[in-house]
Each structure stands twice: as structure tokens, then as C-alpha cells.
Amino acid sequence: MIGVLSSCLLPPLPPPPNPSIPTCATSIAVGPDEDVWLTGCQPMDYGRLGANYAIFHRRNDVWTRTKDRAAQIAMSPEGKLWRIDGHGAVFERNETGGGWSRHEGVCATAIGVGAERRAWIVGCPRSFEVSYFDGSRWTPVPGASANQIGVSVEGMPWVIAQDPAPVIHRWNGTAFEKVPGCGTRITLGSAGDAWMLGCKLAGARGNVVQHWVEDRWMEVPGLMAVALVKGPEGSLWLVDSAGKILQYSTAHEGPRPTVVPR
């Protein structure tokens, strides 16, 4: 009888997680009309350079888990999705049919995309060279290497490189120039509007978020994340270590920033 009563007092088991909804993320991309894409954080398989993760898509507040996998994703301001996989292959999504076109002869470990297919990548191990796409071919930038990259709407990249500690470089039109700072991820809006996850942990949910203001990085109070991206509508999108997606209105910076859970 005691056993029967005890079992009645046990709380019910929680429902199993919905496999169509991501519980955590390693990268995020946002297109027009708040079209959100994520790579999850549970490896699905492995390439020679690292893990592939499931790609999730949210449109009109409904999540779906696609059949595709990636190590990292990026999106152009026009809404075209790019991905790289655990083998270093680079793909560009065909928005009309939903298929992918592979860019042959190139290997990447990080990617950023500006308008009109102005894509930049970080190459594969040994060199980690930085290359850009001019619409028909990939061209390496002599002497430039990195491990993460962000690209502005205009197609101007900023990179995080190991020198040997993390350092930041921005493209001035002809070469990369060093700027102060230490980060793990970087993203850009238009006109050099740069945002970064700093090297310092802000808490259990991620690293500090920093904004480049004039000539220095300014820490944004109360924000922490493991992935971030500047959306085409101007907002900053973040994912914390618990998988929570946040939209930060960059028009209201200050002591009371506007942060909206999404």
C-alpha cells in the first residue's frame, strides 16, 4: 500500500522533447522578415574537420528540422543561405528548389556573406587563409589567416585570428588592419557596425557581448551568448547556452536595452 501511495505522489514524466525544435545552437542566421535558421549542438556525424549539426528553420513562429546538416551557416542580406560542412565543403542554397550548389575547389572552416553573394571564408587547417568570392571564383588574400569571420552588408569582412592570442582585423578595402579586442565570434551590420562575443565569460549562459563604438569595444550590460548575428532589419540576434533565442534592439542601447525572447 505504501508503495502504491508513493507512486501516486511522484510527478508525471515530462513530455519528450520535440525533435523539430532546437534546444541549443552553434550558429545562427537571420534573413528578411525574421526568417531564422540555426545549427543545433548535438553532432549528427563527423567530417574530417569536425562535426555536422542539424539545420533548423523557423518561419512564422513555426520550427522545422530540415534534412540538411552543417558545421556553420551564414545568410546574405537578401536571404540566401550558405553552409559549410564538417569536410570543409561550401554550399549555396537554391531558394527556388531548396537544393544546394557546391562551390568546387574551395575548403572552409568559417563563412560570412554580404549582399550580392559577397562571401568570405576562412580556409582549412594548416593555412586558415582568408578568401573571397567575386561572383565567379574564389581568391585568397595573401598573408591573411583567421579562425572566425563576419561580413558586413557591403561585403567588408572583420576576422578573429590567433596571433597567438585572439586578435581582431578589419578589411580597409585593400588589406586587413589590426584593431584592439579579444573575441570568439563576430558579426557585422552595415557601415562597419561590428558586434562580437568577447573572450570573457559573462555567466553560465555565454560570453560577454561587445559593440564596436568609434575606436573601442563597449560591453553591453546584461547580454551573454554563445552565437550571434546581425539581422537585415537591424536587430542583433543571440542564442545563449540554454538554447534561448533573444532579439536585441540596437536602436535602444543604454542602461535599459530592449531584449525580446523569441
C-alpha positions as CSV (number, residue, x, y, z in Angstrom):
1,M,0.0,0.0,0.0
2,I,2.8,2.4,0.9
3,G,4.4,1.7,-2.5
4,V,1.2,2.4,-4.3
5,L,0.7,5.7,-2.4
6,S,4.3,6.7,-3.0
7,S,3.9,6.1,-6.8
8,C,0.8,8.3,-6.8
9,L,2.8,11.2,-5.3
10,L,5.5,11.1,-8.0
11,P,5.3,13.9,-10.5
12,P,4.4,12.9,-14.1
13,L,7.3,12.4,-16.5
14,P,7.9,15.4,-18.8
15,P,6.9,15.0,-22.4
16,P,9.7,14.0,-24.7
17,P,11.4,17.0,-26.5
18,N,10.1,17.9,-29.9
19,P,12.8,17.0,-32.4
20,S,11.7,19.8,-34.7
21,I,12.6,22.5,-32.1
22,P,16.3,23.2,-31.3
23,T,17.4,23.0,-27.7
24,C,20.8,24.7,-28.3
25,A,22.7,26.1,-31.1
26,T,26.2,26.5,-32.5
27,S,25.4,29.2,-35.2
28,I,22.5,31.4,-36.2
29,A,21.5,33.1,-39.4
30,V,18.6,35.6,-39.9
31,G,17.0,36.6,-43.1
32,P,14.3,39.1,-44.2
33,D,11.0,39.0,-42.3
34,E,12.8,37.4,-39.2
35,D,13.4,34.1,-41.0
36,V,15.6,32.3,-38.5
37,W,18.0,29.4,-39.2
38,L,20.1,27.5,-36.6
39,T,22.6,24.7,-36.4
40,G,22.0,22.6,-33.4
41,C,24.7,21.5,-31.0
42,Q,24.3,17.7,-31.0
43,P,26.6,16.2,-33.6
44,M,24.8,14.2,-36.3
45,D,28.0,12.9,-37.9
46,Y,31.6,13.9,-38.4
47,G,33.7,15.0,-41.3
48,R,37.5,15.1,-41.4
49,L,37.4,18.7,-40.0
50,G,34.7,18.4,-37.4
51,A,31.1,17.8,-36.6
52,N,27.9,18.3,-38.7
53,Y,24.8,19.5,-36.9
54,A,21.1,19.5,-37.9
55,I,19.8,22.7,-39.5
56,F,16.6,24.1,-38.0
57,H,14.4,26.7,-39.7
58,R,11.8,29.0,-38.1
59,R,9.3,30.8,-40.3
60,N,6.1,32.5,-38.9
61,D,7.0,31.2,-35.4
62,V,6.9,27.5,-36.6
63,W,10.1,25.5,-36.3
64,T,11.1,22.7,-38.6
65,R,14.1,20.4,-38.7
66,T,15.5,20.2,-42.2
67,K,17.2,17.2,-43.7
68,D,20.4,19.2,-44.2
69,R,23.4,19.4,-41.9
70,A,26.2,21.9,-41.4
71,A,29.2,22.8,-39.3
72,Q,28.3,26.5,-39.7
73,I,25.7,28.6,-41.6
74,A,25.6,32.2,-42.8
75,M,22.9,34.2,-44.7
76,S,23.1,37.1,-47.2
77,P,21.0,40.2,-46.6
78,E,18.8,39.1,-49.5
79,G,18.0,35.9,-47.6
80,K,20.2,33.3,-49.4
81,L,21.6,30.7,-47.0
82,W,25.1,29.3,-47.2
83,R,26.6,26.5,-45.3
84,I,29.9,24.7,-44.7
85,D,30.1,21.1,-43.6
86,G,32.5,19.0,-41.5
87,H,34.6,18.2,-44.5
88,G,35.1,21.9,-45.3
89,A,32.8,21.9,-48.4
90,V,31.0,25.2,-49.2
91,F,27.4,25.2,-50.3
92,E,25.0,27.9,-51.5
93,R,21.2,27.3,-51.2
94,N,19.0,27.4,-54.3
95,E,16.0,29.2,-52.9
96,T,13.7,28.2,-55.7
97,G,14.1,24.5,-55.4
98,G,15.5,24.2,-51.9
99,G,18.6,22.3,-53.2
100,W,22.3,23.2,-52.7
101,S,25.0,24.2,-55.2
102,R,28.5,23.2,-54.1
103,H,31.4,25.6,-54.7
104,E,34.1,23.3,-56.0
105,G,37.8,23.7,-55.3
106,V,37.5,25.5,-52.0
107,C,37.6,24.4,-48.4
108,A,36.3,26.4,-45.4
109,T,36.0,26.3,-41.6
110,A,34.1,29.6,-41.2
111,I,32.0,31.8,-43.5
112,G,30.4,35.2,-43.7
113,V,28.2,36.6,-46.6
114,G,27.4,40.2,-47.6
115,A,25.0,41.4,-50.3
116,E,25.1,40.2,-53.9
117,R,27.0,37.0,-53.0
118,R,30.0,38.8,-51.5
119,A,31.1,35.7,-49.5
120,W,34.3,35.4,-47.5
121,I,35.7,32.2,-45.9
122,V,38.4,31.0,-43.5
123,G,40.2,28.2,-45.1
124,C,41.1,24.7,-43.8
125,P,43.8,23.7,-41.3
126,R,47.5,24.4,-41.9
127,S,46.8,27.8,-43.6
128,F,43.4,29.0,-42.4
129,E,43.8,31.6,-45.2
130,V,41.1,34.1,-45.9
131,S,39.5,34.1,-49.4
132,Y,36.6,36.0,-51.0
133,F,34.1,35.2,-53.7
134,D,33.7,37.7,-56.6
135,G,30.6,36.0,-58.1
136,S,32.6,33.5,-60.3
137,R,35.7,32.4,-58.4
138,W,37.4,32.4,-55.0
139,T,40.6,34.4,-54.5
140,P,42.8,34.1,-51.4
141,V,44.1,37.3,-49.7
142,P,47.9,37.0,-49.4
143,G,49.2,36.8,-45.9
144,A,45.7,36.8,-44.2
145,S,44.6,34.0,-41.9
146,A,41.9,33.7,-39.3
147,N,39.6,31.3,-37.4
148,Q,36.3,33.3,-37.4
149,I,34.9,35.8,-39.8
150,G,32.0,38.3,-40.1
151,V,31.0,40.2,-43.2
152,S,29.1,43.5,-43.5
153,V,26.1,44.1,-45.8
154,E,28.6,45.8,-48.2
155,G,30.8,42.8,-48.2
156,M,33.6,44.1,-45.9
157,P,35.0,41.4,-43.5
158,W,36.3,41.5,-40.0
159,V,38.1,38.5,-38.8
160,I,39.3,36.9,-35.5
161,A,42.8,35.5,-35.8
162,Q,45.2,33.7,-33.4
163,D,48.4,35.8,-33.1
164,P,48.9,33.7,-30.8
165,A,46.1,35.1,-28.7
166,P,42.8,36.1,-30.4
167,V,43.1,39.4,-32.2
168,I,40.7,41.3,-34.5
169,H,41.4,42.5,-38.0
170,R,39.2,44.5,-40.3
171,W,39.3,44.9,-44.1
172,N,40.1,48.5,-45.2
173,G,39.4,47.8,-48.9
174,T,42.9,46.6,-49.8
175,A,44.3,44.9,-46.7
176,F,43.5,43.8,-43.1
177,E,44.3,46.2,-40.3
178,K,44.5,45.3,-36.7
179,V,42.1,46.7,-34.1
180,P,42.1,46.0,-30.4
181,G,40.0,43.3,-28.8
182,C,39.7,39.6,-28.0
183,G,36.7,37.6,-29.2
184,T,35.3,34.2,-30.2
185,R,32.6,35.2,-32.7
186,I,32.0,38.3,-34.7
187,T,29.1,39.7,-36.8
188,L,28.5,42.9,-38.8
189,G,25.6,45.0,-40.0
190,S,26.1,47.9,-42.4
191,A,28.8,50.6,-42.4
192,G,31.1,48.7,-40.1
193,D,28.6,48.1,-37.3
194,A,30.5,45.3,-35.6
195,W,29.4,43.1,-32.7
196,M,31.4,40.4,-31.0
197,L,31.3,37.7,-28.4
198,G,34.3,38.6,-26.1
199,C,36.8,36.1,-24.7
200,K,35.4,36.6,-21.2
201,L,32.5,34.5,-19.8
202,A,29.6,36.6,-18.7
203,G,27.9,33.8,-16.8
204,A,26.6,30.3,-17.3
205,R,24.7,31.3,-20.4
206,G,27.6,32.5,-22.5
207,N,30.3,35.1,-23.2
208,V,30.0,38.9,-23.0
209,V,28.6,40.8,-25.9
210,Q,30.6,43.7,-27.2
211,H,29.8,46.5,-29.7
212,W,32.4,48.5,-31.6
213,V,31.8,52.2,-30.9
214,E,34.2,54.6,-32.7
215,D,37.5,53.1,-31.7
216,R,36.8,50.6,-29.0
217,W,34.7,47.7,-27.9
218,M,31.9,48.5,-25.4
219,E,30.4,45.7,-23.3
220,V,26.6,45.5,-23.5
221,P,25.3,45.1,-19.9
222,G,23.2,42.0,-19.2
223,L,23.8,40.3,-22.5
224,M,25.6,36.9,-22.9
225,A,25.5,34.4,-25.7
226,V,27.3,31.5,-27.5
227,A,26.3,32.6,-31.0
228,L,25.1,35.9,-32.5
229,V,24.2,37.6,-35.8
230,K,23.2,41.0,-37.0
231,G,19.9,40.7,-38.9
232,P,19.0,42.6,-42.0
233,E,16.3,44.5,-40.2
234,G,18.9,46.0,-37.8
235,S,18.4,43.9,-34.7
236,L,21.1,41.7,-33.1
237,W,20.0,38.1,-32.6
238,L,21.6,35.9,-29.9
239,V,21.5,32.4,-28.7
240,D,22.6,31.5,-25.2
241,S,23.9,28.2,-23.9
242,A,20.4,27.1,-22.9
243,G,19.2,27.5,-26.5
244,K,17.1,30.6,-25.8
245,I,16.9,33.0,-28.7
246,L,17.0,36.7,-28.0
247,Q,16.4,39.7,-30.2
248,Y,18.2,42.8,-29.1
249,S,17.1,46.2,-30.5
250,T,20.3,48.1,-31.3
251,A,18.3,51.3,-31.5
252,H,17.8,51.4,-27.7
253,E,21.3,50.8,-26.3
254,G,21.9,52.1,-22.8
255,P,21.1,51.2,-19.3
256,R,17.8,49.6,-20.3
257,P,18.3,47.8,-23.6
258,T,15.3,46.2,-25.3
259,V,15.8,42.4,-25.3
260,V,12.9,40.3,-26.5
261,P,12.9,36.5,-26.1
262,R,12.0,34.9,-29.4
